[in-house]
Amino acid sequence: MEPFPTFYLSSARGYCFLSTFLTAFFDDGLLVGGHRLNEDGTSSAAGLGEELRAMTQRLYGLHRLAAESVGVDPDAALPPEELVEFPPDAARTRAREWLAGWTTDVDVRRDPRVMVPVARTAEGQTLAWASIGVKVYKSSAAFVAGYEPQVVSSGHCVV
């Protein structure tokens, strides 16, 4: 996993926003009765609300694990209501479960290129959001003993 806790936290908050936005426009009906449409035209087995909640919890867990791995307090960036809504232990467990099998996750293996029409202009043009692709790479990063940064009297950091 990438050692960028803020990436996971902002992604989790983005999913919270999406859930709130969808509820505001469609009540709870879409989240309860709606399903994600897969690229092959089938619908996901889980409900949209269930999937959004699981993804949000996973991202809070990844935030937590990434922060802990680089020595940052994961709770420092979270207001109490986020900790109540997505309890740390449950989020951490969800993230660890996913990390143990991410290479077989159908969404990771799926073609991420997508285009979604979002509006039509007065001139009849279609505006769309699109993702032209993402590639998943497994990599490793670590702190190497003996190369820790040191602060010197000039206020500069040296390695």
C-alpha positions in Angstrom: 0.0 0.0 0.0 1.1 3.5 -0.6 2.5 5.3 2.5 0.2 8.3 2.0 -2.4 8.4 4.7 -4.0 11.6 3.4 -4.7 10.0 0.0 -6.7 7.3 1.7 -8.4 9.7 4.1 -9.5 12.1 1.3 -10.7 9.1 -0.7 -12.8 7.8 2.3 -14.3 11.3 2.7 -15.0 11.4 -1.0 -17.0 8.2 -0.7 -18.9 9.7 2.3 -19.7 12.7 0.2 -20.9 10.5 -2.7 -23.2 8.6 -0.3 -24.6 11.8 1.2 -25.0 13.3 -2.3 -26.9 10.3 -3.6 -29.1 10.1 -0.6 -29.9 13.8 -0.9 -31.1 13.4 -4.5 -32.6 9.9 -4.4 -33.5 9.4 -0.7 -32.4 6.0 0.6 -34.0 4.2 -2.3 -31.0 4.2 -4.6 -28.6 3.1 -1.9 -30.9 0.4 -0.6 -32.3 -0.9 -3.9 -29.7 0.2 -6.4 -26.7 -1.8 -7.6 -23.5 -0.9 -9.3 -23.4 -1.6 -13.0 -20.4 -3.7 -14.1 -18.6 -3.2 -17.4 -20.1 -6.4 -18.8 -23.6 -5.1 -18.2 -24.4 -7.2 -15.1 -25.2 -5.6 -11.7 -23.2 -6.3 -8.6 -24.7 -8.6 -6.1 -24.3 -6.2 -3.2 -26.5 -3.1 -2.9 -25.0 0.2 -3.8 -25.2 1.5 -0.2 -23.5 -1.7 1.1 -20.7 -1.3 -1.4 -20.2 2.4 -0.7 -20.1 1.7 3.1 -17.6 -1.2 2.7 -15.3 0.9 0.4 -15.4 3.8 2.8 -14.6 1.6 5.8 -11.7 0.0 3.8 -10.3 3.4 2.9 -10.5 4.6 6.6 -8.7 1.4 7.5 -6.0 1.9 4.8 -5.6 5.5 6.1 -5.1 4.1 9.6 -2.6 1.4 8.5 -0.6 3.8 6.3 -0.5 6.5 9.0 0.7 3.9 11.6 3.3 2.5 9.2 5.0 6.0 8.9 4.7 6.9 12.6 1.7 9.3 12.3 -1.2 9.2 14.7 -4.1 8.2 12.5 -6.7 9.8 14.8 -5.0 13.2 14.7 -6.8 14.1 11.4 -10.1 12.7 12.3 -12.9 14.5 14.1 -14.8 12.4 16.7 -17.8 11.8 14.4 -15.7 10.0 11.8 -14.3 7.7 14.6 -17.8 6.9 15.7 -19.2 6.3 12.2 -16.1 4.2 11.2 -14.6 2.7 14.3 -10.9 2.2 14.1 -10.7 -1.5 14.9 -13.4 -2.4 12.3 -11.8 -0.2 9.6 -8.4 -1.7 10.3 -9.8 -5.2 10.1 -11.6 -4.4 6.8 -8.3 -3.0 5.3 -6.2 -5.9 6.4 -8.7 -8.4 5.0 -8.6 -6.6 1.7 -4.8 -6.3 1.6 -4.5 -10.1 2.2 -6.3 -10.8 -1.1 -6.1 -7.6 -3.2 -4.5 -9.4 -6.1 -7.7 -11.5 -6.6 -10.1 -8.6 -6.2 -12.3 -8.4 -9.3 -12.4 -4.6 -9.2 -8.6 -4.4 -9.2 -8.4 -6.8 -12.1 -11.2 -5.1 -14.0 -10.5 -2.7 -16.9 -10.7 0.8 -15.3 -11.3 2.8 -18.4 -14.7 4.3 -18.3 -16.7 7.2 -19.6 -19.9 8.5 -18.0 -22.1 11.1 -19.7 -23.1 13.7 -17.1 -24.8 16.5 -19.0 -25.9 17.8 -22.3 -25.2 21.4 -23.3 -27.7 23.8 -24.9 -25.9 23.1 -28.2 -26.6 19.4 -27.9 -23.1 18.3 -27.0 -22.6 15.6 -24.4 -20.3 16.3 -21.4 -18.7 13.3 -19.9 -16.3 12.3 -17.1 -13.7 9.7 -18.1 -10.8 7.7 -16.8 -8.5 6.5 -19.6 -6.7 4.0 -17.5 -4.8 2.9 -14.4 -2.1 0.3 -14.0 -1.6 -1.7 -10.8 2.0 -2.3 -9.8 3.2 -4.1 -6.7 6.1 -2.3 -5.1 7.8 -2.1 -1.8 9.1 0.9 0.1 11.0 1.0 3.4 13.1 3.1 5.6 16.8 2.1 5.3 18.7 2.0 8.6 21.6 4.5 8.6 19.9 6.9 6.3 17.6 8.7 8.7 17.3 12.5 8.2 19.0 14.6 10.8 18.3 18.3 11.6 21.5 20.3 11.9 21.9 23.7 13.5 21.3 25.6 10.3 17.7 24.4 10.2 18.3 22.3 7.1 17.7 18.6 6.9 20.6 16.4 5.8 20.7 12.7 5.0 
